[in-house]
Amino acid sequence: MSTDRTRVYVDGFNLYYGAFRDGTFGAYKWLNLVGFCQDIPPKGHRIDMVRYFTARVKPRGTDPGAPARQATYIQALRTLPEISIHMGTFSTHPKIRPVTDQAAHCQPAVEVIITEEKGSDVNLATYLLLDAFDDTFDTAVVISDDSDLLEPIKVVKERFDRRIVVIRIRTNRGSVFKNVADAVYDANRSRYYSQSQLPATLTSPSGKVINRPSGW
């Protein structure tokens, strides 16, 4: 077993939309992030921390139970000693968008509600740089295909001479990392998700029983 010190940085928003909402692994949202990170390459590393960057979702008319399910999942993750959770925010606001199936010269517009996550990518980049500065890892594993993370990854690689591994959620994105990272892997196998599920019932350190939400 390698003694290579490894820290993992998970872009939760990117993981959710790439694997669960828009991907083929929606049945596996009750994901054990530590097991997931240990199962996909690179293997043989000593993972001492998994930093998970996300934001509290807001209730929507189509899915009012989403905030409660997410809160339960975060409680479940907190039972894992390796997990460190970092919260950003969601911003919801109206925006005018064109109706794209109309002819360009008579294209009407409609008002839609846009929900954007704020802070998670910046938080991930910040902690990646801080941990490199504090010399807490030899290898950083970044789980994201967001190209906005390219620059902080380059800095950690070039300035601090650390090994960088990128795990892409969507194989059609994140190709820019191949020119910078030491390795790029794709998390597109169902066994990575199916074999890394949390138990249906967990107990928090305070003794609270946490049950997997129905429908997950």
C-alpha positions in Angstrom: 0.0 0.0 0.0 1.4 3.4 -1.0 1.9 6.0 1.7 1.2 8.7 -0.9 -0.9 11.4 0.9 -4.0 12.0 -1.1 -6.8 14.6 -0.7 -10.0 14.5 -2.8 -11.9 17.6 -3.8 -15.5 16.9 -5.0 -17.5 19.4 -7.0 -20.9 18.4 -5.7 -22.9 20.4 -8.1 -20.9 19.0 -11.0 -21.3 15.5 -9.7 -25.1 15.8 -9.2 -25.8 17.2 -12.7 -23.3 15.0 -14.5 -24.1 11.7 -12.9 -27.5 11.9 -11.3 -29.8 14.4 -12.8 -28.6 14.5 -16.3 -26.7 11.2 -16.3 -27.4 7.5 -16.1 -26.7 6.9 -12.4 -29.8 8.6 -10.9 -30.6 5.5 -8.8 -27.4 5.9 -6.8 -27.7 9.3 -5.2 -27.1 7.8 -1.7 -23.4 7.7 -2.6 -20.7 6.9 -0.1 -18.1 9.5 -1.3 -15.2 7.9 0.5 -15.9 4.5 -1.0 -16.5 6.1 -4.4 -13.1 7.9 -4.2 -11.3 4.7 -3.1 -12.8 2.6 -5.9 -12.1 4.7 -8.9 -8.5 5.3 -10.0 -5.9 6.1 -8.8 -5.8 3.3 -6.3 -3.3 2.5 -3.6 -3.3 6.0 -2.1 -3.9 6.9 1.5 -7.0 9.2 1.4 -7.0 11.3 4.6 -9.7 13.7 3.6 -12.5 14.1 1.1 -13.6 17.7 0.7 -17.2 18.0 -0.6 -18.3 21.3 -2.0 -22.1 21.9 -2.4 -24.9 24.3 -1.6 -28.3 24.0 0.0 -31.0 23.6 -2.6 -34.2 25.5 -2.4 -37.8 24.0 -2.7 -39.3 24.1 -6.1 -42.8 23.6 -7.2 -41.9 20.4 -9.1 -39.9 19.0 -6.2 -40.7 20.5 -2.8 -39.0 17.6 -0.9 -35.5 18.2 -2.4 -34.1 20.3 0.4 -35.1 17.7 3.0 -33.6 14.8 1.0 -30.4 16.8 0.6 -30.2 17.6 4.3 -30.6 13.9 5.1 -27.8 13.1 2.7 -25.5 15.7 4.2 -26.2 14.3 7.7 -25.3 10.8 6.4 -22.0 12.1 4.9 -21.1 13.7 8.3 -21.0 10.2 9.8 -17.9 9.5 7.7 -14.8 10.8 9.5 -12.9 11.5 6.3 -15.6 13.9 4.9 -15.3 17.7 5.2 -18.3 19.6 3.9 -18.1 23.1 2.5 -21.3 25.0 1.7 -21.8 27.6 -1.0 -25.2 29.2 -1.9 -27.9 29.0 -4.6 -29.1 32.1 -6.3 -32.6 32.1 -8.0 -33.6 34.9 -10.3 -35.7 35.6 -13.4 -34.0 35.9 -16.8 -35.1 36.6 -20.3 -34.3 33.7 -22.7 -35.1 33.4 -26.4 -37.3 30.6 -27.7 -34.8 28.8 -29.9 -37.1 26.8 -32.1 -38.3 29.9 -33.9 -36.9 31.7 -36.9 -34.1 34.0 -36.0 -35.8 37.1 -37.4 -38.9 36.6 -35.3 -37.5 34.9 -32.3 -39.7 35.6 -29.2 -38.4 35.6 -25.7 -39.8 34.3 -22.4 -39.0 34.9 -18.8 -37.5 31.8 -17.0 -36.3 31.2 -13.5 -32.6 30.5 -13.4 -31.0 28.8 -10.4 -27.2 29.1 -10.2 -24.8 27.8 -7.6 -22.5 30.4 -6.2 -19.2 29.7 -4.4 -18.5 26.0 -4.8 -15.9 26.2 -7.6 -14.2 29.1 -5.8 -14.3 27.3 -2.5 -12.8 24.2 -4.1 -10.0 26.2 -5.7 -9.3 28.0 -2.5 -9.0 24.9 -0.4 -6.9 23.1 -3.1 -4.4 26.0 -3.0 -4.4 26.3 0.8 -3.8 22.6 1.3 -1.0 22.7 -1.2 0.5 25.6 0.6 0.2 23.8 3.9 1.8 20.7 2.4 -1.1 18.4 3.4 -1.0 16.2 0.3 1.3 14.6 -2.3 -1.6 13.9 -4.7 -4.8 15.9 -5.2 -7.8 14.2 -6.8 -10.3 16.7 -8.3 -13.7 15.2 -9.2 -15.1 17.7 -11.7 -15.1 18.5 -15.4 -15.5 22.2 -14.8 -12.8 24.0 -16.9 -13.0 27.0 -14.5 -10.7 24.9 -12.2 -8.0 24.7 -14.8 -5.9 27.6 -13.5 -5.8 26.6 -9.8 -4.9 23.1 -10.9 -2.0 24.5 -13.0 -0.8 26.5 -10.1 -0.8 23.6 -7.7 1.0 21.5 -10.3 3.6 24.0 -11.3 4.2 26.1 -8.2 3.9 23.4 -5.6 5.0 20.4 -7.7 2.1 18.2 -6.6 0.6 15.3 -8.5 -2.9 16.2 -9.9 -5.5 13.6 -10.9 -8.8 14.7 -12.4 -11.9 12.5 -12.4 -14.3 13.6 -15.1 -18.0 12.9 -14.5 -19.0 13.5 -18.2 -16.6 12.2 -20.8 -17.5 14.9 -23.3 -16.3 17.6 -21.0 -13.0 18.5 -19.2 -10.6 17.7 -22.0 -8.6 20.7 -21.2 -7.3 18.9 -18.1 -5.4 16.4 -20.2 -2.7 18.9 -21.0 -2.1 19.8 -17.3 -3.1 17.0 -15.0 -0.9 13.9 -14.4 -3.8 11.7 -15.2 -7.5 12.1 -16.2 -10.0 9.3 -15.5 -13.6 8.9 -16.4 -16.2 8.1 -13.7 -18.7 6.6 -16.1 -19.0 3.0 -14.9 -22.1 2.1 -13.0 -20.2 -0.2 -10.6 -18.4 2.9 -9.2 -21.8 4.1 -8.0 -23.7 0.9 -7.3 -20.9 -0.6 -5.1 -20.4 2.6 -3.1 -23.8 3.2 -1.5 -24.2 4.2 2.1 -26.2 1.8 4.4 -29.9 2.4 4.3 -29.8 3.4 8.0 -27.0 5.1 9.8 -26.5 6.6 13.2 -24.9 10.0 13.8 -22.2 10.5 16.5 -25.0 12.1 18.6 -27.1 9.0 18.3 -29.6 10.3 15.7 -30.9 7.6 13.3 -30.6 8.7 9.6 -32.7 6.8 7.1 -32.2 6.9 3.3 -35.0 9.0 1.8 -37.6 7.0 -0.2 -37.1 7.4 -3.9 -33.3 7.5 -3.6 
